[in-house]
C-alpha cells in the first residue's frame, strides 16, 4: 500500500499540475540524503530491517537521471553560493559512514562525475560499531512477542507478523529517540536482556577507508558527531563535546579542515536553535537537518540546511517530484 501511494503521489508531482503547485516551495538547490547502497539481494534483506538502503541498480538510475537533468554540486559549492541560476542544483550526501559508500556507491558516482559528501560517526571509526537501529530489528525478528518494563511502565508488543514487528520497532525507536544517552543505554540493556550489545564492524567504514574516500576529488568528508545520539536530548556541554570531538577527530585523521556537519536524525525535535548555534561556535561552515522545507542560502541557514531522504521506494523518475518543490509543498519525505 505504501508503495502504491508513493507511486501515485510522485506521479502527480511529475504532472503539469504538480510542477505548477511546486513552484510555491521550489528551491534553487536541494540536498538529498542516502545511507546505504547495496546489491539487490542484500538490499532486499536490509529493506526489512532499518530500511536505509537503495539498490545499486536504483542508485545507478538515480545518478544517471540527476547527471542528465541537474547541476550536481559539492557542499563547498553550495555553501559558497556557486549554484546555477538556470538549472536545478543538487547535493548528494550519505549519513553514518557505511562501507558500501566506498565499495558500491563510489564507482557509480565516479562514473557520472557526481560530487558527494559522507558524514561519519566517529566512534564507528574506532571500532565501536553498536547501532541500535540495526540491533533492535534483529532482536524483534527472533521473537513472537516482547514484554518488558522500563521506568515504571510495562510494554507488551505483539510480534507475530512483519507488520507487527515494524510497528514495534517504530514504537521502541520513538522511545529511544526521546532519551538522553544514559537513559537510552539503560533501555537498550533491558531490551537485550542484559546481554552484550551486538556490533556491526563489517558495515562501517574504517579510518583507513575514510582516508581513501577523502582522496577522491568528488568526495567531501563531514562529521556526524561521536556517538550518533539525539543532540537535543543532551545537556549543552555534552552536545558541544559531541560536535567538537567529532570535528577534531576527523581533522586529525585527514590532516585538513572538516567544515560540514549532519545532525543525527535531524528532525525538528532532534536539532534546533541551540544545536545550530553550537555548530557555528565550534567552527562548522554548514550543517544539514532532515527537515523538508525550502532552502534559503543565508549564513544562518547554512547551519540548518534542509534535506530530503531517498528511500528504498524512490525511483529515478520520482526525483522530479523531490526537485520541483512538490514533495516540499506536501511535506512528504518518502
C-alpha positions as CSV (number, residue, x, y, z in Angstrom):
1,X,0.0,0.0,0.0
2,X,2.8,2.4,0.9
3,X,4.5,1.8,-2.4
4,X,1.2,2.4,-4.4
5,X,0.6,5.6,-2.5
6,X,4.1,6.9,-3.2
7,X,3.8,5.9,-6.9
8,X,0.6,7.9,-7.2
9,X,2.0,10.9,-5.2
10,X,5.1,11.2,-7.4
11,X,3.0,10.6,-10.5
12,X,1.0,13.7,-9.6
13,X,4.3,15.5,-8.8
14,X,5.6,14.9,-12.3
15,X,2.5,16.2,-13.9
16,X,1.9,19.8,-15.0
17,X,-0.3,20.3,-12.0
18,X,2.4,19.1,-9.6
19,X,5.1,21.2,-11.3
20,X,3.0,24.4,-11.1
21,X,2.0,23.9,-7.5
22,X,5.6,23.0,-6.6
23,X,6.7,26.5,-7.5
24,X,5.3,27.7,-4.2
25,X,8.1,26.0,-2.3
26,X,10.6,25.4,-5.1
27,X,14.3,26.0,-4.2
28,X,17.3,26.8,-6.3
29,X,19.1,23.8,-4.7
30,X,18.3,20.6,-2.9
31,X,20.3,18.3,-0.7
32,X,19.4,14.6,-0.9
33,X,20.1,12.0,1.8
34,X,21.3,8.5,1.3
35,X,22.6,6.0,3.8
36,X,23.5,2.7,2.1
37,X,23.8,1.4,-1.5
38,X,23.7,-2.4,-1.7
39,X,23.4,-5.2,-4.3
40,X,19.8,-6.3,-4.9
41,X,19.9,-9.4,-2.6
42,X,21.4,-7.5,0.3
43,X,19.1,-4.6,-0.3
44,X,16.1,-6.9,-0.1
45,X,17.2,-8.1,3.4
46,X,18.1,-4.6,4.5
47,X,14.7,-3.2,3.5
48,X,13.1,-5.4,6.1
49,X,15.4,-4.1,8.8
50,X,16.1,-0.4,9.2
51,X,15.1,0.4,5.6
52,X,18.2,2.6,5.0
53,X,19.3,1.3,1.7
54,X,18.7,1.6,-2.0
55,X,19.8,-1.0,-4.5
56,X,22.9,-0.5,-6.7
57,X,20.7,-0.6,-9.7
58,X,18.3,2.0,-8.4
59,X,21.2,4.2,-7.4
60,X,22.7,4.0,-10.8
61,X,19.4,5.0,-12.4
62,X,19.1,7.9,-10.0
63,X,22.6,9.2,-10.6
64,X,22.2,8.9,-14.3
65,X,18.9,10.9,-14.1
66,X,20.5,13.6,-11.8
67,X,23.6,14.0,-14.1
68,X,21.3,14.5,-17.1
69,X,18.8,16.9,-15.5
70,X,20.6,18.8,-12.8
71,X,23.8,20.5,-11.8
72,X,25.4,18.3,-9.2
73,X,27.3,20.4,-6.6
74,X,29.7,19.8,-3.8
75,X,28.9,21.1,-0.3
76,X,31.6,23.7,-0.7
77,X,29.9,24.9,-3.9
78,X,26.5,25.1,-2.2
79,X,27.8,27.0,0.9
80,X,29.9,29.4,-1.3
81,X,26.9,30.2,-3.5
82,X,28.3,28.6,-6.6
83,X,25.0,27.5,-7.9
84,X,23.4,27.6,-11.3
85,X,20.6,30.2,-11.7
86,X,19.1,28.5,-14.7
87,X,19.2,24.8,-13.8
88,X,18.3,22.7,-10.8
89,X,21.1,22.2,-8.3
90,X,21.5,19.1,-6.2
91,X,23.9,17.9,-3.5
92,X,24.3,14.2,-2.7
93,X,25.0,13.2,0.9
94,X,25.4,9.9,2.9
95,X,24.9,9.6,6.6
96,X,26.7,7.5,9.2
97,X,29.7,6.2,7.3
98,X,28.8,2.8,5.8
99,X,31.4,0.7,4.0
100,X,29.2,0.3,0.9
101,X,29.5,4.1,0.3
102,X,33.1,3.2,-0.8
103,X,32.5,-0.2,-2.3
104,X,29.2,0.3,-4.1
105,X,28.3,4.0,-4.3
106,X,31.7,5.4,-5.2
107,X,32.1,3.6,-8.5
108,X,28.6,4.8,-9.7
109,X,29.4,8.4,-8.5
110,X,32.7,8.3,-10.3
111,X,31.0,7.1,-13.5
112,X,28.7,10.1,-13.6
113,X,31.1,12.6,-12.1
114,X,28.7,13.4,-9.2
115,X,30.2,15.1,-6.1
116,X,29.1,13.8,-2.8
117,X,29.6,14.0,1.0
118,X,29.9,11.3,3.6
119,X,29.1,12.3,7.2
120,X,30.9,10.0,9.6
121,X,30.0,9.0,13.1
122,X,33.5,8.9,14.6
123,X,33.1,6.2,17.2
124,X,32.4,3.8,14.3
125,X,35.9,4.6,13.0
126,X,37.5,3.5,16.3
127,X,35.7,0.1,16.2
128,X,32.8,0.9,18.5
129,X,30.1,-0.1,16.0
130,X,27.0,-0.7,18.0
131,X,23.9,0.6,16.2
132,X,20.5,0.2,17.9
133,X,18.6,0.8,14.6
134,X,20.1,-2.5,13.4
135,X,20.2,-4.3,16.7
136,X,16.5,-3.8,17.7
137,X,15.1,-5.2,14.4
138,X,17.4,-8.2,14.8
139,X,16.1,-8.8,18.4
140,X,12.5,-8.5,17.3
141,X,13.0,-10.9,14.4
142,X,13.9,-13.7,16.9
143,X,10.7,-13.3,18.9
144,X,6.9,-13.7,18.7
145,X,6.2,-11.2,21.5
146,X,8.1,-8.7,23.6
147,X,7.2,-7.9,27.2
148,X,9.4,-5.6,29.3
149,X,9.2,-2.9,32.0
150,X,11.1,0.3,31.8
151,X,10.9,3.3,34.1
152,X,7.8,2.0,35.7
153,X,5.9,1.3,32.5
154,X,5.1,-2.1,31.1
155,X,5.4,-2.7,27.4
156,X,3.6,-5.6,25.7
157,X,4.4,-5.8,22.0
158,X,3.0,-8.5,19.6
159,X,5.5,-9.6,17.0
160,X,3.5,-12.2,15.1
161,X,3.9,-10.7,11.7
162,X,6.3,-8.5,9.7
163,X,3.9,-5.6,10.1
164,X,3.7,-6.1,13.8
165,X,7.5,-6.2,14.1
166,X,7.7,-2.9,12.1
167,X,5.1,-1.3,14.4
168,X,7.0,-2.5,17.5
169,X,10.3,-1.2,16.1
170,X,8.8,2.2,15.4
171,X,7.4,2.4,18.9
172,X,10.7,1.4,20.5
173,X,12.5,3.9,18.2
174,X,10.2,6.7,19.4
175,X,11.1,5.9,23.0
176,X,14.8,5.7,22.3
177,X,14.8,9.0,20.4
178,X,13.2,10.7,23.4
179,X,16.0,9.6,25.7
180,X,19.3,11.1,26.7
181,X,22.4,8.9,26.3
182,X,22.2,7.4,29.8
183,X,18.5,6.6,29.5
184,X,19.0,5.1,26.1
185,X,21.8,2.9,27.3
186,X,19.6,1.7,30.2
187,X,16.6,0.9,27.9
188,X,18.8,-1.0,25.4
189,X,20.3,-3.0,28.2
190,X,16.7,-4.0,29.2
191,X,15.8,-4.9,25.7
192,X,18.9,-7.1,25.3
193,X,18.1,-8.9,28.5
194,X,21.3,-7.5,30.0
195,X,23.5,-9.3,27.4
196,X,26.3,-7.7,25.5
197,X,25.4,-5.4,22.6
198,X,25.8,-6.6,19.0
199,X,28.3,-4.8,16.9
200,X,28.4,-4.2,13.2
201,X,32.0,-3.6,12.2
202,X,31.5,-5.2,8.8
203,X,29.0,-2.5,7.9
204,X,31.1,0.5,8.8
205,X,34.0,2.4,7.1
206,X,37.3,2.1,8.9
207,X,39.6,5.0,9.5
208,X,41.8,3.9,6.5
209,X,38.8,3.6,4.2
210,X,37.7,7.2,5.2
211,X,41.1,8.4,4.2
212,X,40.7,6.5,0.9
213,X,37.4,8.2,0.2
214,X,38.8,11.5,1.2
215,X,41.5,11.3,-1.5
216,X,38.8,11.1,-4.2
217,X,38.2,14.7,-5.6
218,X,34.5,14.1,-5.7
219,X,34.2,13.3,-2.0
220,X,33.8,15.6,1.0
221,X,34.0,14.1,4.5
222,X,31.8,15.6,7.1
223,X,31.1,15.0,10.8
224,X,28.1,13.2,12.2
225,X,29.0,13.5,15.9
226,X,30.9,11.0,18.0
227,X,28.0,8.8,19.2
228,X,25.0,9.4,16.9
229,X,22.8,10.4,19.8
230,X,19.9,12.9,19.6
231,X,21.7,16.2,20.3
232,X,18.6,18.0,21.6
233,X,18.3,15.4,24.4
234,X,21.8,16.0,25.7
235,X,22.9,18.8,28.0
236,X,24.8,21.6,26.5
237,X,28.4,20.5,27.5
238,X,27.7,17.0,26.1
239,X,26.3,18.4,22.9
240,X,29.2,20.7,22.4
241,X,31.6,17.9,23.1
242,X,29.9,15.6,20.5
243,X,30.4,18.3,17.9
244,X,33.9,19.4,18.8
245,X,35.4,16.0,19.3
246,X,34.0,14.6,16.0
247,X,35.3,17.6,14.1
248,X,38.7,17.3,15.8
249,X,39.0,13.6,15.3
250,X,38.3,13.8,11.5
251,X,40.6,16.8,11.1
252,X,43.5,14.9,12.7
253,X,42.7,11.7,10.7
254,X,42.6,13.6,7.4
255,X,45.1,16.4,8.1
256,X,42.8,19.1,6.8
257,X,39.8,21.1,8.0
258,X,36.4,19.5,8.3
259,X,33.7,22.2,7.7
260,X,30.5,20.2,7.3
261,X,28.1,18.5,9.8
262,X,25.0,16.4,9.7
263,X,22.8,16.4,12.9
264,X,21.9,12.8,13.8
265,X,18.3,12.1,12.9
266,X,18.0,15.8,12.1
267,X,14.3,16.4,12.6
268,X,12.9,19.5,14.3
269,X,12.7,17.6,17.7
270,X,16.3,16.4,17.3
271,X,18.2,19.6,16.4
272,X,17.1,23.2,17.0
273,X,18.5,26.7,17.6
274,X,20.8,25.6,20.4
275,X,22.4,22.9,18.2
276,X,22.7,25.3,15.3
277,X,24.5,27.9,17.4
278,X,26.8,25.3,18.9
279,X,27.7,24.0,15.4
280,X,28.6,27.6,14.5
281,X,30.6,28.1,17.7
282,X,32.8,25.0,17.1
283,X,33.6,26.1,13.6
284,X,31.4,24.3,11.1
285,X,30.5,26.2,7.9
286,X,27.4,24.1,7.2
287,X,25.2,21.6,8.9
288,X,22.3,19.6,7.5
289,X,19.0,18.6,9.0
290,X,16.3,16.2,7.9
291,X,13.6,18.9,7.7
292,X,11.8,19.1,4.3
293,X,11.4,22.9,3.6
294,X,12.6,25.4,1.0
295,X,16.3,26.1,1.1
296,X,17.4,29.7,1.5
297,X,21.1,30.1,1.2
298,X,21.9,32.6,4.0
299,X,24.7,32.5,6.6
300,X,22.2,31.5,9.3
301,X,20.5,28.9,7.0
302,X,23.9,27.3,6.3
303,X,23.8,25.7,9.8
304,X,20.3,24.3,9.4
305,X,20.1,23.2,5.7
306,X,17.0,21.2,4.8
307,X,17.4,17.7,3.2
308,X,15.1,15.2,1.6
309,X,15.7,11.4,2.0
310,X,16.0,9.0,-0.9
311,X,14.4,5.8,0.4
312,X,14.1,2.2,-0.9
313,X,10.9,3.0,-2.7
314,X,12.3,6.0,-4.6
315,X,12.6,5.6,-8.3
316,X,14.7,7.8,-10.6
317,X,11.6,9.4,-12.1
318,X,10.4,10.2,-8.6
319,X,13.3,12.6,-8.2
320,X,11.4,15.1,-10.4
321,X,8.8,15.5,-7.6
322,X,11.6,16.0,-5.0
323,X,13.4,18.6,-7.0
324,X,10.4,20.7,-8.3
325,X,9.0,21.7,-5.0
326,X,6.1,19.1,-5.0
327,X,7.3,16.9,-2.1
328,X,8.3,20.0,-0.1
329,X,4.9,21.6,-0.6
330,X,3.2,18.4,0.6
331,X,5.9,17.7,3.4
332,X,6.4,14.2,2.2
333,X,9.7,12.5,3.0
334,X,9.1,9.2,1.2
